[in-house]
Amino acid sequence: MLIVVVFHSLLWQVSLVDGKPLVVPWAPGPVWWAISWVTTIIPMFFVAAGYANAVVVDKWRASGAPYADFLTLRGSRLLGPMSLFMIVFTVIGTVAAWAGWLPEGAALSRQFAQLLWFAVVYQLLLAAAPVAVWLHDRAGAWVMLPLLAGVIGVDVAVRLTGDLGLGWVNLAFAWPLAHQWGIAYHRGWFRTWPTGRLLAAISVAALGIVALVNWAHYPPAAVAWADVLVANLLPPTLAIVVLGFIQTCVLGLLDRAGVAARLGERAGGLVRLANALLLTAYLWHIPAIVVSAGLLLGLALLVPAAAPVLMNPLLLVVVVLVVVTVVVPLIARVEVRFIPKPGAGRAPQALALASYALFAAGTWAVWQLGAVVHPGDLSAVVAVVAFAAGVVALHRATTRTST
């Protein structure tokens, strides 16, 4: 998550020109294009999700509880972070709209809502986790091949049609494939492979990325910048899938070297805390960047002589990291209040499925349409209502679910 925060902090450059603030997208150049292939770690989030879901599914199977319990108990843990974020997010957009800035408020709302692609994909992977684990246990790599073929097929379709929007279909192939690698990792893949095999796999895959960029003309950077408007991460391409495979192999090397086992008790506790706060940090790091940049800009306007220092991008990164480190744990304490406690009963299967589906659909709607409650943007109103209905339904289903 640290890398994600630093990267997003550097996406835009804020400066003072003739006493007026100027915000321009960053165009870092070829050196940073190359660095992006080392620092882009989003694929590992989905690998880690696959591993974690394999652990949870095994425990759920052993308990003998129905799928409704699995879905409500796991899904309800998302209600805290998602609900608080949506409330604040919706209030800001709505206040801006009613204050007379409807076009600007709606546009910014939709722009900030792009963060939610991650939540939508994760919600769907969580719902499908029991099937994904079952398929791996019975078919192994054969489950991964159709997903890989899907990624390649989408990339080919984008090239043939020139329609970049088709690339978003790869959300249904690329991240589920990374998720399957996480399940496979839990079942012994990668971490039990001989070191020589891992090194060979990393080398071949790295050469594959070089070939994709130089010969197949894939974007030269893993992520998008002002000088690389179309990149490989979002929507995902075959190149970012190969990068995820490399990262999983590297994780296997670290596991074989016993790196995790050598972590002290304090370091291990910090890692567990960071993992627990991962979704919260993801949702709130962009607001933290905006607030930090605004603070530094305000100080620069008050003290123009210090502007060269205050507007330094590296200082912004430091301030953002401090804000995230201090504020995110405080936000998490509030989020916990939105997580329902499981009840003594058992939710009907239909209620559990419908409530979770509505929750995921509402999240998708806000991702696509933003969150503004104003008659001038009815599509955003529908999105907010759908999300709120999903939260209420899932809360109700959870409070009827036994532990």
N, C-alpha and C positions, 0 to 999 in steps of 0.2 A: 504493500500500500504506500510505503514511503516513496517508491519510484513514481507511482501514479500521481501523488501530490506534487512532487517536484516537477514532473513533466507538465502537468496542467498549469502550474504556477508560471512556467516559461512560455506558454502558448501565446501570450500577448505581452507587448512591451508598453509600459506606461511612462510617459515623459512630459516635461514642461517645455513648451516652445513659445517664446515671447509671453511668458506668464500664463499661458493657456494649456490645459491638459490635452495630451494627444495619446490616443490608444491605437496601436497598430499591431497586426498579427506578426509573429516572429517568423523570419525566414533564415534558419540557421546555416544552411549550406550543406555540402556533401559530407563533411566530417561528422556532423550530428546525424545525418541520415544513417551513416554506418553505426554510430553509437546506439541509435534507436533499436537496432536488431539485438543488442545486448540487454538493453534496459526495459524493453516492452515485456511485461510479465503477466498481462491479462490471461493468456492461456493457462497459466498455472493456477489461477483462481478456480477455473472449471475442473482442472485435474484434482485440486484439493477438494472441491465439492464432490467429485466422484468418489474419492477415497472416504470422505466423511459419510456420504450417503450409503456406501457399502457397509460401514460400521453400524449405522442406524438401522438399515434394513435387516442385517443379521440379528440384531437385538429384537426388532419387531417380530421377525419370524419366530424367534425362540419364545416370545411372550404368548403367541397364539392369538393376538388381538386382531380384529378385522381391519381391513384397509381404511375404513372410516376413521379409526383411531389414529392410525399412522398419519393420515392426511391432515386431520385437525390439529393434532398435537405438534407436528412439525410446522405446519403452515401458520399456526397461531404465533409462533416465535417471530414471524416476520411482521406481525401486526404492530408491534411497538415501534420499531424504526420507521416503517412505512407510514403509519398513521400520523405520527408527530411531524414527519417531513411534509406530508401532504397538507396538513393543517396550516403550517407556516407558509408553505409554497402557495397554497390557494389564497390565503389571506393577503399576501403581498400582491399577487396578480390582481385580485379583486379590488383592493384599495386603489391601486394604480388606475384600474379601469373606471371606477366610479369617480375618481378625482379628475377625470377628463383625458386620461392618456390610454384610452382603450386600445388603439392600434399598437402602441408601443408596449403596453402591458401584456397584450395577447401574444405579441411576437416574442418578447422576452420569456414569457411563460412557456411557450412551445420550445424555445431554445434550451432553457434549463431542464425541461422535461426529457431531453434527449439522454440524460443520465439514466433514465429508467429502463433503457434497453437491457441493461444488466439484470435488473430485478425481474423483468418479464421472462428472460431466458432461464434464470435460476428457478423461478416459480414452476415453470414447465418441467425442468429437469427434476425438481424435487418430486413433483406428482408422478413422474415416470420412473423414479428411482427403483421401485420394486421390480418392475419389468426389466429395466436395464441390467440390474444385478442378476436376475434370473436368466436373461439371455446370455450374459457373459459366462455364467457358470455352466451353461449348456453348449454354447457355440464358440466362446473365446473370440479369436480374431475374426471369425466369419461375420460377427456382428459389426465389426469396424469397417469392413470392406464396402458395404453399401453406403455408409456415411462418407467414406473417402471418395467413392465414385460420385456421390452427390455434390461434394465440394468441387471436384474437377468439372462435372457437368455444368454447374452454375457458372464457373469461370469461363468455360467455353461459350456458353450462351451469352454472357456479357460481351465477350469479344466479337461474336458473330453479329449481334444485334446493335451493339454500341449503347445499349440501355444500361447505364450504371445502376439504376434502381433495382435491377434483377439481382444484384449482388447481395441484397438484404435477405434473399432466400437462403443464403449460406448460414444464417443464424440457426437454421434448422438442421444443419449438417456439421458445421465446423465445431461448435461448442459441445454438442452431444458426443462428438468423437473424442474431444478432450476429456469429457466426463467419463467416457468408457475407459480411457487410459487410466484415470484415477481409480476406477473400480478394479481394473487389471493390476494396478500397482498394489492395491490392498490384497489381491489374491496372489501376489508374489512376483508379478512381472517387474522388470526393470531392476528392482532392488536385489533380486537374486541372480540376475544375469552376470556372467563373468565380466570382469573389468574390460577385457579385450573386446568383447562384443559391444559393450556400451560405447567405448571409444570409437569403434568402427561405425556404429550407428550414428553417432554425433558427427563424425567426419563426413560420411556419405550425405547425411541430411543437410549439413552446412554447405556442401558443394551443390546440393539441390537448390538451395536458396540463391546461391550465386548464379546458377544456370537460369533460374526463373527470372531473376532481375535483369541479367545481361543478355540472355538469348530469347527468352519468352516475353521480355519487355513488361514484366510486372513492375509496379511502382518501386522506386529505389529506396524508400524508407518504410519502416514498419508502421509508422504513424503519420498522420497528416499535419503539415505545416503550411505556411503561406507559400512556400516554394515547392511543396508537394501536396497539391490539393486533393489528389486521389491517392490513398495509401492502402495498406494491406490489412490493418486491424479492424476497421469499421467502415463498411461491412467486411467481414473476414474473407480472406482469399486462401488459396492453397499454400501460399508462402507463409502465412501466419500459422497455418496448421502444422507445417513442417517445423516452424520455430517452436511450437508447443511440444512437438515430439522431442526436439533437442533438449528443451528444458526439463522434460520428464526424465530423459536419460541422465542429465546432469544431476537431478535429484537422486536418481538411483546410485550414481557414483558417490554422492555425499553420504547417502545412507550406508553404503558398503564401507565407507571410510569411518563410520561411527561418529559423524559430526554431531548429530542430535543427542547421542548418548553421552557425549562429553560436555553438554551444556550443564552449567551449574543450576542449582535449585532456583536461584533468583532469576537467571536468564530464562529458564524454562517457564517460570511464572509470567514473565513479561511477554513471552511468545504466546502463551495461552490467553493472556489479557488482550493482546493485539488481535488475535483471531476472533475473540468474542466481540470486539468492537469494529470488526472489519466492515460490515454493512453500514453501520453508523458513520464511520469515517468516510466511506465512499459517498454517501448521500450528502454529507455536510462539508466536504472539502472544497467544493466550488464556492458555496457561500463564504467559507473562510477566506478564500482567495480574494473574492470581491471586497469583503470587509477590510482585509489587510491592505489591499491596494488602495482603497479609499482612505484609510488611515494615513498611510505614507504620503499619498497625494495631498491630503489636507495639511499635513505637517510641512510639506514642501512649499505649499502656497503661503503658509504662515512664516516660514523661514526660507526664503528663496536662495540664500547663500548655501544652504545645506542640501539643495535640490539634487546636485550630482550624486551625493551619497544616498539620499533617501529614495531616489528613483533607480538605484542600481538593482537589476533583476535578482542578484544573489541575496540582497538584503530582503527582498520580497519573499524569496524562498524561505529564509530563516524565520521571518515573522509568521508566515503561513504555518510552518511546522510547529512553532510555539503555540499558535492559536489552536491548531488541531489537537495538539497534545493536551492542552489545558481544557478546552471546551468539550471535546468529544466525550470524555468520561462523564462530564456533567450532564450532557444531553442524554447519554445512555441511562442515567438515573431517572430521568423523566420518562423515557421510552418504556421502561419496565412497567410503569403504571398502566400502559395501554395493552399489555399482554394479559389475556384472560387466564384465570386459573381453571384447570380442568374440573368439571363437575363430577358428581357421583354416578350420573347416568351414562348412557351410551347413545351417541348421535346416530340417527338412521343413516344408512349408506347414501340414500338419495340426498338427504340434507347436506351431508359432508361433501359429496361430489359437487352439488350445485353451488354451495357457498364458496368452495375453493375456486371453482370455475369462474364465478362472478368476481371474486377478488382478483384473479389473474386477468380477466377481461377488463376490469376497471383500471388496473395498472397499465395495461396495454393502451386503453383509450386515452389516459392522461399522457402517456408517452407520445402518442400521435397528435393529440389535440390541445394539450396544455390544460391548465386548471385555473379558470377565471369564471366567477359567478356574476354574469352580467347579461342582460337581454341582447346585447350587441354581439355576443359570441356564444350562441346557443349550443354549438358543438362541444365547446369546453365545459359548459354547464352539464351536458349529458355525461361527459367523461367523469366529472366530479361526482355526480349522483351515482353513476355505476360503481365507482370505487368505494364511495361511502356505503352503498348497499352491500357490496362484497365484504367490507369490514364488519358490518353489523351481522351479516349472515354467518360469517366464519366465527365471530365472537360467540354467537348463539350456539353454533354447532360444538364449539370447544367446551363451553360451560356445561354441556350435556355429555361430555366424553370423560370416561373414567381413566385414571392413571394405571 
